[in-house]
């Protein structure tokens, strides 16, 4: 859900259309592409019309993007993981960082807590962020994530651009990992560090991720829509892992396995 008071530059979802600053030589402002190597080509961006800087950045107000409620009950130690792009500079300051911000809040419907705040200096690249939910709320309730950015100064003097992509809930292990029989896919260790993967065909691309015992994603691989079997050598040491299959429709399956 999107809301706000900004006259332009509200959050939108689509294939990013890059904007560029040419007077001061600051280059790209809004991203030209979504996060590389994820599923699809869309991201959430503030204004998405392309062209010159200041054309569709956040101006004269605020805009916020609110996620649907996220049920955390199947996770033991949930983390909210996402990639962000944030740019803020002042024309009055000759291109120096401005005083605007991108804030990330968590809310359970009663309390709203600030989890991250990003300000200048800016880097025009995708950057990863991870929020441990238990630092803010118990993992036995639904929460929502709010991405809030604001142009504090009236007039068209500050460049304010933000984007979000690769949003996921991650964890060491879900409380209930699917058994091989119930899982929508299977993973067999073929020895020598090799895996054999089997999964049902989908209408779009998928992605498989391997998690270690701490819940960290240690390897990932894109899965073409029509291919149902693959061999993969992820280059990991022998041990216990959880494989997680993501599909383009947002569904996921899990399977625990031992890599040999």
Legacy VTK file of the C-alpha trace (Angstrom):
# vtk DataFile Version 3.0
C-alpha trace
ASCII
DATASET POLYDATA
POINTS 260 float
0.000 0.000 0.000
1.294 3.451 -0.956
0.347 6.728 0.684
1.845 10.166 1.218
1.773 13.896 0.627
4.571 14.241 -1.941
3.570 16.184 -5.051
5.509 13.700 -7.169
7.894 10.797 -6.730
5.508 8.416 -4.931
6.413 4.746 -4.659
5.662 2.719 -7.785
6.330 -0.863 -8.835
7.742 -1.575 -12.268
10.875 -2.069 -14.315
13.141 0.809 -13.194
13.639 3.682 -15.621
16.931 5.385 -14.810
17.300 9.138 -14.334
20.547 11.086 -14.761
22.061 14.363 -13.516
24.127 16.060 -16.224
24.703 19.635 -14.984
27.003 18.761 -12.061
28.127 15.458 -13.567
26.609 13.320 -10.796
25.424 10.650 -13.209
22.739 8.096 -12.478
20.102 8.982 -9.882
17.272 6.458 -10.013
18.338 2.881 -10.850
18.285 1.795 -14.475
17.770 -1.869 -13.563
16.313 -3.902 -10.739
18.458 -6.044 -8.456
20.632 -8.362 -10.590
20.054 -12.129 -10.469
16.681 -12.045 -8.718
13.379 -13.222 -10.168
11.704 -10.844 -12.619
12.716 -7.324 -13.622
10.498 -5.163 -11.368
11.317 -3.182 -8.232
9.665 -0.532 -6.066
10.981 2.915 -6.969
10.075 6.513 -6.130
8.846 7.929 -9.393
9.575 5.843 -12.454
9.441 7.980 -15.572
13.133 8.144 -16.530
14.928 11.132 -18.038
16.604 14.020 -16.206
17.232 14.277 -12.470
14.611 16.284 -10.518
11.986 15.259 -13.041
10.244 12.620 -10.922
12.141 12.443 -7.620
10.352 12.871 -4.275
9.267 16.508 -3.971
7.512 18.593 -1.300
6.341 15.871 1.052
6.640 12.227 1.987
5.752 8.879 0.477
5.559 5.500 2.194
5.270 1.909 1.048
3.656 -0.551 3.489
3.957 -4.326 3.111
1.038 -6.698 3.651
0.962 -8.352 7.123
3.719 -10.973 7.467
2.992 -14.029 9.625
6.202 -14.843 11.512
4.915 -17.845 13.458
6.626 -20.466 11.316
10.032 -18.884 11.958
12.192 -19.287 15.033
14.427 -16.239 14.449
13.032 -14.273 11.506
14.966 -11.662 9.602
13.616 -9.154 7.114
16.052 -9.001 4.215
15.942 -6.484 1.367
18.104 -4.471 -1.010
17.794 -0.705 -1.122
18.921 2.188 -3.280
18.953 5.671 -1.750
20.208 8.928 -3.173
19.953 12.391 -1.602
21.890 15.507 -2.556
21.328 19.243 -2.476
21.515 21.560 -5.461
22.111 24.407 -3.022
25.134 22.547 -1.698
26.628 21.974 -5.136
25.876 18.267 -5.071
26.754 17.618 -1.428
24.512 15.210 0.546
21.179 16.686 1.604
19.282 16.261 4.861
16.556 13.918 3.616
16.314 10.241 4.512
14.949 6.768 3.875
13.536 5.130 7.001
12.413 1.557 7.569
9.856 0.897 10.296
8.343 -2.290 11.703
4.807 -2.260 13.059
2.527 -4.832 14.682
-0.529 -2.612 14.288
-0.111 -1.087 17.739
3.518 0.007 17.982
5.657 1.342 15.147
9.417 1.197 15.674
12.266 2.613 13.625
14.566 -0.205 12.457
16.841 1.536 9.912
17.587 5.058 8.714
19.648 5.916 5.648
20.974 9.417 4.947
23.805 10.890 2.829
26.438 10.510 1.573
24.851 8.546 -1.227
26.065 5.606 -3.272
24.277 4.904 -6.531
24.186 1.143 -6.180
22.035 -1.581 -4.674
22.945 -2.314 -1.035
21.757 -5.198 1.136
20.133 -4.802 4.549
18.914 -7.318 7.125
16.719 -6.660 10.191
16.493 -9.121 13.068
12.801 -8.863 13.928
13.185 -10.124 17.513
15.068 -6.952 18.425
11.771 -5.125 17.951
8.870 -7.587 18.243
8.323 -11.198 19.375
8.142 -13.672 16.522
4.598 -14.763 17.456
2.632 -12.086 15.636
2.029 -10.444 12.287
4.172 -7.447 11.401
4.329 -4.997 8.517
7.330 -3.214 7.056
7.131 0.479 6.173
9.544 2.176 3.764
9.268 5.938 4.324
11.165 8.690 2.524
10.662 12.442 2.599
11.752 15.654 0.922
12.126 18.033 3.875
12.923 21.233 1.986
10.233 23.026 -0.076
11.042 23.653 -3.694
12.894 21.538 -6.214
16.395 21.860 -4.739
17.093 18.394 -3.313
17.412 15.154 -5.247
15.634 12.352 -3.355
15.400 8.900 -4.946
14.807 5.512 -3.343
14.182 1.931 -4.486
13.530 -1.433 -2.810
13.974 -4.922 -4.260
14.783 -8.478 -3.181
12.427 -8.322 -0.170
12.242 -11.605 1.757
11.789 -13.140 5.175
14.826 -15.285 5.997
15.766 -17.524 8.874
18.132 -20.264 10.052
15.396 -22.850 9.936
11.640 -22.544 9.745
9.994 -24.247 12.719
8.741 -26.949 10.379
10.970 -27.919 7.469
9.106 -29.877 4.816
9.860 -33.576 4.588
11.119 -34.770 1.197
7.725 -36.355 0.503
5.781 -33.133 1.200
8.236 -30.722 -0.381
7.564 -29.461 -3.928
11.122 -30.451 -4.864
13.916 -32.759 -3.821
17.661 -32.462 -3.262
20.017 -35.442 -3.279
23.723 -35.333 -2.464
25.589 -37.100 -5.247
28.987 -37.060 -3.510
32.034 -34.955 -4.230
30.138 -31.780 -3.346
27.578 -32.303 -6.128
23.792 -32.028 -5.764
21.012 -33.387 -7.924
17.930 -31.154 -7.983
14.423 -32.092 -9.030
11.457 -29.723 -9.053
8.109 -29.282 -10.818
7.883 -27.027 -13.876
6.546 -23.514 -13.323
5.230 -20.798 -15.606
8.092 -18.519 -14.608
11.641 -18.731 -13.344
12.523 -20.009 -9.904
15.508 -19.851 -7.599
17.035 -22.257 -5.121
18.965 -21.039 -2.072
21.109 -23.021 0.349
21.119 -21.936 4.017
23.665 -22.925 6.640
22.795 -23.689 10.275
22.797 -19.991 11.202
20.236 -19.173 8.528
22.724 -17.406 6.262
22.225 -17.850 2.513
25.500 -19.402 1.355
24.632 -20.255 -2.256
21.891 -19.590 -4.774
21.053 -20.687 -8.305
18.436 -19.596 -10.827
16.149 -22.291 -12.181
14.744 -22.017 -15.732
11.001 -22.421 -16.033
10.959 -25.604 -18.113
13.932 -27.495 -16.669
12.997 -30.094 -14.030
16.353 -31.687 -13.204
19.808 -30.205 -12.668
23.194 -31.094 -11.275
24.907 -28.414 -9.218
28.208 -28.150 -7.403
27.738 -25.159 -5.036
31.327 -25.225 -3.741
30.409 -25.644 -0.066
32.015 -27.796 2.652
30.290 -31.015 3.653
27.601 -30.657 6.308
23.926 -30.008 7.022
22.020 -27.413 5.029
18.478 -26.365 4.200
17.495 -25.916 0.559
14.798 -23.359 -0.141
13.005 -23.206 -3.485
11.453 -19.867 -4.479
8.998 -19.662 -7.353
7.908 -16.618 -9.316
4.424 -16.815 -7.780
5.976 -16.202 -4.334
5.574 -19.752 -2.996
8.490 -21.475 -1.324
9.415 -25.000 -0.230
12.120 -26.259 2.127
14.157 -29.428 2.474
16.912 -30.319 4.882
19.812 -32.363 3.490
23.417 -33.348 4.097
26.021 -32.359 1.521
28.715 -35.006 1.088
LINES 1 261
260 0 1 2 3 4 5 6 7 8 9 10 11 12 13 14 15 16 17 18 19 20 21 22 23 24 25 26 27 28 29 30 31 32 33 34 35 36 37 38 39 40 41 42 43 44 45 46 47 48 49 50 51 52 53 54 55 56 57 58 59 60 61 62 63 64 65 66 67 68 69 70 71 72 73 74 75 76 77 78 79 80 81 82 83 84 85 86 87 88 89 90 91 92 93 94 95 96 97 98 99 100 101 102 103 104 105 106 107 108 109 110 111 112 113 114 115 116 117 118 119 120 121 122 123 124 125 126 127 128 129 130 131 132 133 134 135 136 137 138 139 140 141 142 143 144 145 146 147 148 149 150 151 152 153 154 155 156 157 158 159 160 161 162 163 164 165 166 167 168 169 170 171 172 173 174 175 176 177 178 179 180 181 182 183 184 185 186 187 188 189 190 191 192 193 194 195 196 197 198 199 200 201 202 203 204 205 206 207 208 209 210 211 212 213 214 215 216 217 218 219 220 221 222 223 224 225 226 227 228 229 230 231 232 233 234 235 236 237 238 239 240 241 242 243 244 245 246 247 248 249 250 251 252 253 254 255 256 257 258 259
